[in-house]
């Protein structure tokens, strides 16, 4: 049986490969390392569901169950040999093969005529503000991180910065084309 690859499964498998740990620590490390920009751990339940799937598929195993005073019982996980092999295979695939993803923004662009051009322009202007703020935060985070982290731990942020810059440029051009009337349409009544 082949386990379904996902960014969260890859992240959790990677973490237990560093050192055996419990689910809460995995989620905590993802947030501390600011990897929650690329791996969704907002819902704790999704972490536990993914751990269950990794366990069921034999990619991780229970190392021990701990109970510290005044704390709930915590199960500590570690990778199996199959888990380590799967992690390496996933990494090679995720690095080498572009995934077919379906983000919301291109889907919205595909159906622009649903809204009148002036509403699209207003929405794009809001998006520009949001993207500029995200880029400023990311630039700041990169500058701070570069002071104490090796570049290898910042490459996903560098990628995010490049993608944000490209999107900002594209959205700016599209908004300018709408303002200048180079792109227009009439909504049927």
Backbone bond lengths (Angstrom), bond angles and torsions (degrees), N, CA, C in turn:
res aa  C-N    CA-C-N  psi(-1)  N-CA   C-N-CA  omega(-1)  CA-C   N-CA-C  phi
1 X - - - 1.459 - - 1.526 108.16 -
2 X 1.310 116.18 136.44 1.458 121.83 -179.53 1.523 109.26 -103.98
3 X 1.313 116.18 126.35 1.462 121.45 179.26 1.517 109.59 -74.18
4 X 1.316 115.67 137.01 1.463 121.07 177.04 1.521 108.80 -66.00
5 X 1.322 114.84 125.97 1.460 121.41 179.47 1.530 109.44 -77.19
6 X 1.315 116.09 140.05 1.460 121.48 174.09 1.526 106.95 -152.68
7 X 1.338 117.20 157.48 1.460 118.64 176.54 1.534 112.60 -57.56
8 X 1.334 117.18 -38.25 1.466 119.66 -179.37 1.529 110.82 -68.24
9 X 1.325 117.67 -44.30 1.469 120.52 178.85 1.524 110.25 -61.04
10 X 1.331 116.51 -42.55 1.458 120.90 178.89 1.526 110.43 -62.59
11 X 1.326 117.50 -43.71 1.467 121.55 -178.88 1.528 111.08 -64.06
12 X 1.323 117.32 -45.86 1.462 120.41 -178.62 1.526 110.94 -65.22
13 X 1.310 116.43 -42.65 1.464 120.77 178.21 1.532 110.36 -63.69
14 X 1.306 116.41 -38.51 1.464 121.05 177.64 1.530 110.98 -64.31
15 X 1.316 117.19 -42.28 1.467 120.82 -178.67 1.521 112.04 -64.98
16 X 1.336 117.28 -45.21 1.470 118.08 -179.77 1.526 110.99 -71.25
17 X 1.326 116.42 -15.59 1.462 119.91 174.73 1.528 110.74 -76.41
18 X 1.331 116.22 -26.77 1.473 120.75 175.43 1.521 110.13 -69.47
19 X 1.336 114.90 -47.40 1.463 121.61 -178.96 1.524 108.04 -166.17
20 X 1.321 118.35 147.43 1.462 119.79 175.84 1.529 109.45 -58.37
21 X 1.333 116.43 139.87 1.465 119.04 179.83 1.519 111.72 -160.12
22 X 1.325 115.00 164.79 1.463 121.79 179.03 1.528 109.95 -93.43
23 X 1.311 115.40 166.11 1.469 121.93 -173.19 1.524 112.71 -58.93
24 X 1.318 116.74 -43.34 1.459 118.91 -178.37 1.524 110.62 -61.95
25 X 1.328 117.13 -40.38 1.468 121.12 179.19 1.527 110.67 -64.68
26 X 1.328 116.60 -37.84 1.471 119.85 178.02 1.524 110.00 -60.28
27 X 1.322 115.56 -49.95 1.460 120.60 -179.64 1.526 110.43 -61.93
28 X 1.316 116.90 -41.06 1.464 122.81 179.39 1.536 110.56 -61.95
29 X 1.324 117.45 -46.38 1.467 121.10 -179.44 1.524 111.74 -63.80
30 X 1.314 116.88 -40.38 1.465 120.00 178.28 1.525 109.55 -59.04
31 X 1.318 117.11 -42.96 1.462 120.90 179.39 1.527 111.46 -71.01
32 X 1.335 117.06 -45.77 1.464 120.54 -179.81 1.523 111.60 -58.50
33 X 1.308 115.81 -38.94 1.465 120.81 -178.52 1.523 112.23 -84.69
34 X 1.310 115.61 2.52 1.467 123.95 179.55 1.526 112.14 59.61
35 X 1.313 115.67 33.49 1.463 120.86 176.83 1.529 110.05 -87.72
36 X 1.336 116.49 -3.10 1.463 119.45 178.53 1.528 111.55 -72.18
37 X 1.330 117.54 -2.91 1.468 120.83 170.48 1.522 111.22 -78.59
38 X 1.327 116.34 -20.71 1.470 119.81 -178.07 1.527 112.57 -119.13
39 X 1.332 116.81 -12.00 1.465 122.00 178.46 1.523 107.30 -131.29
40 X 1.314 116.96 122.58 1.459 121.20 -176.09 1.527 110.85 -80.73
41 X 1.328 115.60 108.62 1.465 121.29 175.62 1.524 110.93 -120.82
42 X 1.323 115.91 20.77 1.465 120.09 -178.69 1.530 111.14 -60.99
43 X 1.315 116.79 -36.16 1.461 121.16 178.74 1.521 109.32 -99.96
44 X 1.314 116.95 110.34 1.464 120.70 -179.17 1.524 110.84 -56.25
45 X 1.326 116.83 -33.92 1.456 121.19 -179.03 1.527 111.87 -59.16
46 X 1.333 117.25 -35.38 1.467 119.27 -179.54 1.527 110.70 -67.03
47 X 1.330 117.75 -31.18 1.470 121.26 175.55 1.524 108.93 -64.27
48 X 1.330 117.06 -47.87 1.463 120.86 -178.78 1.527 111.68 -66.17
49 X 1.322 117.94 -38.91 1.465 120.45 177.49 1.530 110.96 -63.75
50 X 1.322 116.19 -39.63 1.468 120.02 179.61 1.521 110.15 -68.62
51 X 1.319 117.52 -40.34 1.468 120.68 176.09 1.521 109.95 -60.55
52 X 1.321 117.13 -43.84 1.474 120.42 178.04 1.523 111.12 -58.67
53 X 1.320 116.29 -41.79 1.471 120.48 179.60 1.537 110.80 -65.86
54 X 1.339 116.77 -43.11 1.463 120.56 178.55 1.535 110.81 -63.45
55 X 1.324 116.81 -38.64 1.469 121.57 176.76 1.525 110.84 -64.69
56 X 1.325 115.61 -50.21 1.461 121.77 -178.54 1.525 111.54 -58.36
57 X 1.348 115.92 -36.10 1.461 120.52 -177.85 1.526 112.90 -88.73
58 X 1.339 116.78 4.13 1.458 120.53 174.77 1.519 114.75 74.83
59 X 1.338 117.61 21.67 1.458 120.48 -179.71 1.528 112.67 -91.44
60 X 1.330 115.88 -22.27 1.464 121.48 172.77 1.524 106.89 -133.93
61 X 1.314 114.43 164.18 1.455 120.22 177.48 1.521 108.85 -140.04
62 X 1.316 115.97 160.92 1.465 120.72 177.80 1.523 107.83 -79.83
63 X 1.309 115.39 124.12 1.472 120.30 176.96 1.521 110.20 -85.79
64 X 1.364 114.99 -45.80 1.456 120.09 179.57 1.521 109.47 -166.78
65 X 1.312 115.17 165.32 1.457 121.66 174.39 1.522 107.08 -119.58
66 X 1.321 115.71 125.39 1.465 121.97 -176.01 1.519 110.40 -111.98
67 X 1.311 114.19 149.74 1.464 119.13 172.32 1.520 107.57 -138.77
68 X 1.330 115.22 105.38 1.454 120.34 176.14 1.520 107.49 -90.51
69 X 1.324 117.06 153.95 1.461 119.69 -176.75 1.525 111.22 -57.25
70 X 1.313 115.31 140.65 1.466 124.14 179.34 1.522 113.56 59.39
71 X 1.308 118.59 19.44 1.464 122.01 178.93 1.520 108.64 -126.70
72 X 1.333 116.17 152.80 1.465 117.79 176.20 1.528 110.40 -69.98
73 X 1.302 115.46 160.68 1.459 121.74 176.80 1.527 109.24 -62.00
74 X 1.331 116.69 137.37 1.467 120.87 -179.32 1.516 109.61 -126.25
75 X 1.318 113.87 130.55 1.461 120.39 177.65 1.521 108.49 -94.73
76 X 1.320 115.94 128.60 1.465 122.34 -179.82 1.526 107.92 -100.89
77 X 1.331 115.52 130.94 1.466 121.91 -176.91 1.515 110.84 -112.03
78 X 1.337 114.95 154.40 1.454 121.96 173.20 1.523 107.89 -141.51
79 X 1.332 117.67 159.00 1.463 119.90 -177.95 1.529 111.41 -78.06
80 X 1.309 115.27 153.00 1.459 120.39 169.86 1.529 107.19 -92.35
81 X 1.300 117.08 171.79 1.467 120.30 176.95 1.535 109.13 -61.80
82 X 1.348 116.04 -40.64 1.472 119.62 177.41 1.521 110.56 -63.06
83 X 1.338 116.74 -35.05 1.462 120.93 178.17 1.516 111.91 -64.86
84 X 1.325 116.81 -42.61 1.466 120.74 178.58 1.529 111.07 -65.07
85 X 1.325 116.69 -41.45 1.473 120.65 177.78 1.522 110.48 -64.68
86 X 1.333 116.69 -42.14 1.466 121.38 179.26 1.527 110.54 -64.54
87 X 1.322 117.26 -42.56 1.459 121.39 178.93 1.530 110.34 -58.29
88 X 1.316 117.27 -46.75 1.467 120.61 179.83 1.533 111.05 -63.91
89 X 1.326 117.10 -40.50 1.473 120.38 178.24 1.527 110.66 -64.89
90 X 1.337 116.94 -43.47 1.472 120.29 177.83 1.520 110.74 -60.15
91 X 1.317 116.46 -44.64 1.467 119.90 -179.10 1.528 110.96 -61.06
92 X 1.332 116.74 -45.39 1.468 119.25 178.58 1.529 110.26 -59.35
93 X 1.318 117.51 -44.17 1.470 121.54 -179.29 1.527 111.12 -66.83
94 X 1.316 116.92 -45.90 1.466 120.35 -176.94 1.528 111.57 -66.12
95 X 1.325 116.98 -31.34 1.460 120.66 178.11 1.522 112.39 -79.48
96 X 1.325 117.30 -34.20 1.467 120.36 -171.58 1.522 114.98 -95.00
97 X 1.319 117.87 -26.28 1.456 120.79 -170.65 1.525 111.52 -118.22
98 X 1.345 117.71 114.44 1.466 118.57 176.76 1.533 110.72 -59.30
99 X 1.312 116.10 132.14 1.464 121.51 -179.94 1.516 110.05 -83.85
100 X 1.292 115.65 149.95 1.461 120.97 174.12 1.529 106.68 -88.08
101 X 1.330 114.59 101.44 1.458 120.56 -176.55 1.527 109.46 -113.08
102 X 1.303 115.92 158.78 1.457 120.83 -176.73 1.525 110.84 -127.40
103 X 1.343 116.83 71.71 1.467 118.97 178.97 1.530 111.58 -70.23
104 X 1.306 115.57 157.34 1.468 122.04 -175.44 1.524 113.99 -66.57
105 X 1.329 117.75 -41.98 1.454 119.53 -172.64 1.534 112.83 -60.32
106 X 1.338 120.18 -49.78 1.464 118.47 177.31 1.533 112.54 -60.95
107 X 1.332 116.73 -33.05 1.470 119.48 176.95 1.526 110.29 -63.78
108 X 1.344 116.97 -41.87 1.463 120.36 178.26 1.525 110.38 -65.17
109 X 1.346 116.68 -40.55 1.469 119.62 178.02 1.522 111.42 -60.49
110 X 1.320 116.37 -34.22 1.467 120.67 -178.66 1.528 112.53 -65.64
111 X 1.326 116.47 -18.86 1.465 120.08 -176.41 1.530 112.13 -126.15
112 X 1.336 117.11 34.75 1.466 121.64 -179.45 1.525 114.03 -49.63
113 X 1.334 119.74 -42.22 1.466 119.20 -175.50 1.528 115.74 -62.40
114 X 1.326 118.06 -3.56 1.464 120.28 175.28 1.530 109.69 -63.59
115 X 1.337 116.08 -31.65 1.465 121.85 179.37 1.520 109.86 -110.28
116 X 1.307 117.30 154.68 1.465 119.24 174.06 1.533 109.93 -70.13
117 X 1.336 117.79 152.97 1.466 121.51 -176.40 1.534 114.25 -52.92
118 X 1.344 118.34 -37.51 1.466 118.97 -178.61 1.533 111.97 -66.89
119 X 1.331 117.49 -34.45 1.469 120.19 176.70 1.525 110.60 -70.10
120 X 1.324 116.60 -37.49 1.465 120.41 177.50 1.528 109.34 -63.29
121 X 1.336 116.56 -45.35 1.470 120.02 178.83 1.530 110.82 -58.58
122 X 1.317 116.99 -44.87 1.470 120.96 -179.49 1.536 110.49 -63.23
123 X 1.313 116.61 -42.74 1.467 120.25 179.02 1.529 110.74 -64.67
124 X 1.332 116.52 -41.00 1.463 120.08 178.57 1.524 111.58 -66.18
125 X 1.328 116.93 -36.38 1.466 119.62 176.55 1.534 110.82 -63.29
126 X 1.346 116.59 -39.65 1.465 120.43 175.82 1.526 110.17 -63.09
127 X 1.319 116.04 -42.28 1.465 121.15 179.80 1.530 110.07 -61.95
128 X 1.341 116.35 -41.37 1.465 120.17 178.86 1.528 111.38 -58.91
129 X 1.316 116.32 -43.78 1.474 120.28 178.48 1.518 110.58 -61.78
130 X 1.319 115.98 -45.22 1.464 121.08 -179.47 1.530 111.24 -63.87
131 X 1.325 116.74 -44.34 1.465 120.95 179.50 1.532 111.04 -63.48
132 X 1.332 116.60 -41.99 1.470 120.54 179.19 1.531 110.33 -62.21
133 X 1.323 117.10 -41.05 1.467 120.89 179.04 1.533 110.15 -66.50
134 X 1.328 116.98 -42.39 1.473 120.62 177.70 1.517 110.54 -61.44
135 X 1.323 116.52 -43.44 1.454 120.66 -179.49 1.537 110.71 -63.80
136 X 1.311 117.09 -41.87 1.470 120.61 178.79 1.532 110.44 -62.07
137 X 1.342 117.45 -43.89 1.468 120.94 177.93 1.523 110.90 -62.09
138 X 1.323 115.97 -43.31 1.457 121.01 -178.89 1.524 111.46 -65.43
139 X 1.327 116.43 -41.97 1.472 120.48 177.26 1.527 109.98 -59.87
140 X 1.324 116.52 -43.19 1.466 121.50 178.34 1.528 110.71 -63.42
141 X 1.342 116.75 -46.22 1.464 120.83 179.33 1.525 111.08 -60.56
142 X 1.327 116.44 -41.46 1.467 120.12 179.30 1.527 111.06 -64.34
143 X 1.312 116.32 -42.62 1.467 120.01 179.27 1.532 110.34 -63.24
144 X 1.324 116.69 -44.70 1.465 120.33 178.27 1.521 111.06 -64.29
145 X 1.334 116.78 -45.48 1.460 121.21 -178.43 1.515 112.65 -63.77
146 X 1.332 117.18 -37.20 1.467 121.23 -178.47 1.527 111.82 -63.74
147 X 1.324 116.35 -20.58 1.467 119.91 -179.55 1.532 112.15 -70.95
148 X 1.339 117.52 -25.42 1.468 118.68 -176.62 1.524 114.87 -137.25
149 X 1.337 117.96 -2.91 1.459 120.59 179.70 1.518 111.25 -114.17
150 X 1.295 115.07 146.07 1.456 120.99 172.56 1.531 107.68 -68.85
151 X 1.305 117.54 149.65 1.468 121.91 -176.17 1.526 112.48 -57.25
152 X 1.335 117.80 -31.58 1.464 120.40 -178.91 1.533 111.72 -57.54
153 X 1.329 116.98 -26.22 1.461 120.96 179.56 1.527 112.69 -89.05
154 X 1.326 116.66 2.04 1.464 121.36 -179.02 1.529 112.87 -117.99
155 X 1.336 117.57 -3.43 1.463 118.82 -171.95 1.528 113.20 -62.24
156 X 1.334 118.83 -33.49 1.470 118.05 178.88 1.521 110.45 -68.56
157 X 1.323 117.49 -31.67 1.468 120.70 175.96 1.526 110.83 -70.84
158 X 1.332 116.93 -36.65 1.463 119.96 174.95 1.523 110.64 -62.44
159 X 1.333 115.76 -40.96 1.462 120.19 177.00 1.529 110.44 -63.19
160 X 1.322 116.47 -46.38 1.468 119.94 179.01 1.527 110.53 -58.99
161 X 1.328 117.14 -40.10 1.467 120.73 178.39 1.525 110.49 -61.77
162 X 1.327 117.34 -44.77 1.469 120.82 179.65 1.532 110.98 -62.53
163 X 1.322 116.70 -41.85 1.472 120.89 179.17 1.529 110.13 -66.03
164 X 1.330 117.20 -43.45 1.471 120.78 178.51 1.522 111.42 -61.39
165 X 1.328 116.05 -43.65 1.470 119.49 179.00 1.523 110.69 -61.68
166 X 1.322 116.92 -44.14 1.467 120.80 179.65 1.527 110.60 -63.17
167 X 1.339 116.87 -43.04 1.468 119.56 179.44 1.519 110.75 -65.50
168 X 1.322 116.55 -42.68 1.468 120.13 177.75 1.528 110.75 -57.06
169 X 1.330 117.06 -47.44 1.472 121.20 178.92 1.524 111.01 -60.05
170 X 1.334 116.37 -44.82 1.464 119.87 -178.31 1.528 111.15 -64.77
171 X 1.323 116.77 -47.96 1.469 120.65 -177.60 1.526 110.05 -64.01
172 X 1.315 117.80 -38.93 1.474 121.35 176.47 1.525 110.31 -58.99
173 X 1.347 116.75 -48.44 1.471 121.04 179.23 1.525 111.46 -61.52
174 X 1.323 116.71 -43.67 1.465 120.42 -179.83 1.528 110.75 -63.33
175 X 1.319 117.20 -44.71 1.466 120.99 178.72 1.531 110.40 -62.55
176 X 1.344 116.52 -40.90 1.472 120.13 177.50 1.532 110.98 -63.36
177 X 1.332 116.95 -41.86 1.469 120.81 178.18 1.527 111.41 -63.47
178 X 1.320 117.22 -37.63 1.467 120.44 177.22 1.531 110.31 -67.30
179 X 1.333 116.95 -44.79 1.460 120.83 179.27 1.529 111.68 -61.05
180 X 1.332 116.19 -39.04 1.471 121.19 -177.28 1.538 112.17 -83.03
181 X 1.331 117.43 -4.70 1.464 120.40 179.60 1.521 113.77 78.09
182 X 1.343 118.00 13.89 1.466 120.78 177.36 1.520 111.46 -74.55
183 X 1.327 116.44 -20.58 1.470 122.72 172.09 1.516 105.56 -128.86
184 X 1.304 115.54 127.90 1.454 119.58 177.89 1.519 109.44 -157.36
185 X 1.304 116.74 166.74 1.456 123.17 179.03 1.514 107.21 -162.06
186 X 1.294 113.97 164.51 1.465 120.86 176.27 1.504 107.58 -116.88
187 X 1.301 114.61 126.80 1.459 119.62 178.04 1.507 109.52 -79.49
188 X 1.331 117.23 129.66 1.480 118.39 175.17 1.522 109.52 -65.08
189 X 1.298 115.50 144.20 1.472 120.15 -177.87 1.484 111.32 -81.40
